Amino acid sequence: THPLGAARAQLHENWIIAQTADGIVIVDQHAAHERLVYERLKAQMAEKGIARQPLLIPEIVTLSPADAALILAAAPALAEAGLIVEPFGGTAVALTETPAILGAVNGAALIRDILDELADTGHSQLTRARIDAVLSRMACHGSVRSGRQMRPEEMNALLREMEATPNSGQCNHGRPTWVELKLQDIERLFGRR
């Protein structure tokens, strides 16, 4: 009775196959979860600010002088996005807090992804659109990865959350997160119609 059906299988640890009343739905688990995390981050930021998780041991990332200056200039805006980056001496920065929703992340990879995003703008000022792009990059780091086996209840929970989340039909990069094949389409593929 759910629009995205009930999970029946996971193929190649990336594709969730769900049965609907009149067909099947194939879901890209990473793309779908990435979109859900991104929408949650945006909602948290709009409501009360993104909940942060202090790191027990700060992650120290050594950068080029230009990259260190760029990330530190953006630090106030990154703090709004739930990421606390502080100078650590020389060209190193310390990542001390991350958005709680992301769970455990590779801080160095996250910092480098954000630097790529900042470099695309040509300056260190983060506009609303750039903050959204940074949130999108962070969502990728906090999402279910391709290659991860999911239990049936996890797959169904993902489907239910997708049904309740606006824009969940496409990932943060504009690609579809799921496709549907109606029974008549499947029958046509096998020459039954």
C-alpha positions in Angstrom: 0.0 0.0 0.0 3.0 2.3 0.2 3.9 4.2 -3.0 7.5 2.9 -3.0 6.4 -0.6 -2.0 8.0 -3.1 0.3 11.7 -4.0 0.1 12.2 -7.5 -1.2 15.9 -7.7 -1.9 19.2 -5.8 -2.2 21.3 -6.4 -5.3 25.0 -5.8 -5.5 24.9 -4.1 -2.1 23.6 -0.9 -3.8 20.2 -1.5 -5.3 17.0 -2.0 -3.2 14.3 -3.8 -5.0 10.8 -3.1 -3.7 7.5 -4.6 -4.8 4.6 -2.3 -5.3 1.0 -3.1 -5.9 1.5 -3.1 -9.7 5.2 -3.3 -10.3 8.7 -2.9 -8.8 10.8 0.0 -7.7 14.6 0.0 -7.9 16.3 2.4 -5.4 19.9 3.6 -5.4 20.5 3.3 -1.7 23.4 5.8 -1.5 21.8 8.5 -3.6 18.5 8.2 -1.8 20.0 8.3 1.7 22.3 11.2 0.7 19.3 13.2 -0.4 17.5 12.4 2.9 20.5 13.5 5.0 20.8 16.7 2.9 17.1 17.5 3.5 17.5 16.8 7.2 20.6 19.1 7.4 18.7 21.9 5.6 15.7 21.5 7.9 17.8 21.5 11.1 19.7 24.6 9.9 16.5 26.5 9.1 14.8 25.5 12.4 17.3 25.7 15.2 20.8 25.2 13.8 22.5 22.0 13.0 23.2 19.8 16.0 26.9 19.3 16.4 28.9 16.3 17.8 32.2 17.3 19.5 35.0 15.0 18.5 36.7 13.2 21.4 40.0 13.8 19.6 40.1 16.7 17.1 41.1 15.7 13.6 44.2 17.7 12.5 44.4 18.4 8.8 47.5 19.9 7.3 46.7 22.1 4.3 48.5 24.4 1.8 48.7 28.0 3.1 46.0 29.0 0.6 43.7 26.2 1.6 44.2 26.9 5.3 43.4 30.6 4.8 40.3 29.7 2.7 38.8 27.2 5.2 39.5 29.5 8.2 37.9 32.5 6.4 34.8 30.4 5.9 34.8 29.0 9.5 32.0 31.2 10.8 29.6 30.1 8.0 30.8 26.5 8.4 29.9 26.7 12.1 26.4 27.5 11.0 26.5 24.3 9.0 27.6 22.3 12.1 31.3 22.1 11.3 33.8 23.7 13.7 37.2 24.3 12.2 39.9 26.1 14.1 43.5 27.1 13.4 46.1 24.6 14.8 49.3 26.3 14.0 51.1 26.7 10.7 48.9 25.5 7.9 47.1 22.9 10.0 43.5 23.2 11.1 41.6 21.2 13.7 38.2 19.8 13.0 36.6 19.8 16.5 32.9 19.3 15.8 30.8 17.8 13.0 27.1 17.7 12.3 25.7 15.0 14.6 23.5 13.6 11.9 26.6 12.5 9.9 27.9 10.1 12.6 31.6 9.1 12.1 33.1 10.8 9.2 36.6 11.0 7.6 37.3 14.6 8.6 40.3 15.1 6.3 38.2 14.0 3.3 35.3 16.2 4.4 37.5 19.2 4.7 39.0 18.6 1.3 35.6 18.2 -0.3 34.5 21.5 1.3 37.7 23.2 0.0 36.8 22.0 -3.5 33.4 23.5 -3.1 34.9 26.8 -1.8 37.4 26.9 -4.6 34.6 26.7 -7.1 33.2 30.0 -5.8 36.5 31.9 -6.2 36.2 33.5 -2.7 35.7 32.5 0.9 32.4 34.2 1.5 29.6 31.6 1.8 26.3 32.6 0.3 23.1 30.7 1.0 23.6 28.7 -2.2 27.2 27.8 -1.3 26.2 26.8 2.2 23.6 24.5 0.6 26.3 23.1 -1.6 28.5 22.5 1.4 25.6 20.7 3.2 25.2 18.6 0.1 28.9 17.6 0.3 28.6 16.8 4.0 25.5 14.7 3.3 27.5 12.5 1.0 29.9 11.8 3.8 27.1 10.8 6.2 25.1 8.6 3.9 24.7 4.8 3.6 27.5 3.7 1.2 27.2 1.6 -1.9 28.5 -1.8 -1.0 26.9 -1.8 2.5 24.5 -4.6 3.1 21.2 -3.4 4.6 18.7 -5.4 6.7 15.1 -5.6 5.4 13.9 -3.2 8.1 16.6 -0.7 7.2 15.6 -0.8 3.5 11.9 -0.4 4.4 12.7 2.5 6.8 14.6 4.2 3.9 11.6 3.7 1.6 9.2 5.2 4.2 11.4 8.2 4.8 11.8 8.8 1.1 8.0 8.8 0.8 7.8 11.4 3.5 10.6 13.7 2.3 10.1 16.3 -0.4 12.6 16.1 -3.3 13.6 12.6 -2.4 13.1 11.4 -6.0 16.4 12.9 -7.1 19.8 13.0 -5.5 21.7 16.2 -4.7 23.3 16.0 -8.1 20.0 15.8 -10.0 20.0 12.1 -10.8 17.0 9.9 -10.0 17.1 8.0 -6.7 14.6 5.4 -7.8 12.9 4.1 -10.9 9.6 2.2 -11.3 8.7 -0.6 -13.7 5.0 -1.4 -13.9 4.1 -5.0 -14.4 2.9 -4.3 -17.9 6.4 -2.8 -18.7 8.0 -6.0 -17.4 5.6 -8.2 -19.4 6.4 -6.2 -22.5 10.2 -6.7 -21.9 9.5 -10.5 -22.0 7.2 -10.3 -25.1 4.1 -11.2 -23.1 2.1 -8.2 -24.4 
